[in-house]
């Protein structure tokens, strides 16, 4: 186990204690400070560079983990992705999309990437595989 993984495990344990055990008045501040230290360690020690799709996926997954939000089922995660799609739709209701459309599209992608890491899916490999399938299918009779 790497040092970063060990820090994350300590953080997860602390978050679990926060949910189940009575704590001192200063416990939230201690956890906040620890979260800041963990965030700093994550930036320094990240195994996957964030410039790749996999790197972005793991960075997002790490952030969601630090926030304590990995407490949902796959179906709940998909529903949250659908809600982000709804928010993107709302940004397109006028004659032209609003300036927030890009942000909403980013929210969709970030939620999808987090889910891929949670489910152990290599999203880069899946994207390349699917692009090759689409290329092989061609237009399938559709007019260009």
Secondary structure, DSSP 8 states (H G I E B T S, - for coil): --HHHHHHHHHHHHHHHHHHS---TTHHHHHHHHHHHHHHHHHHH-SS-TTSHHHHHHHHHHHHHHHT---S-HHHHHHHHHHHHHHHHHTTSSSS--TTHHHHHHHHHHHHHHHHHHTT--HHHHHHHHHHHHHHHTTTT---
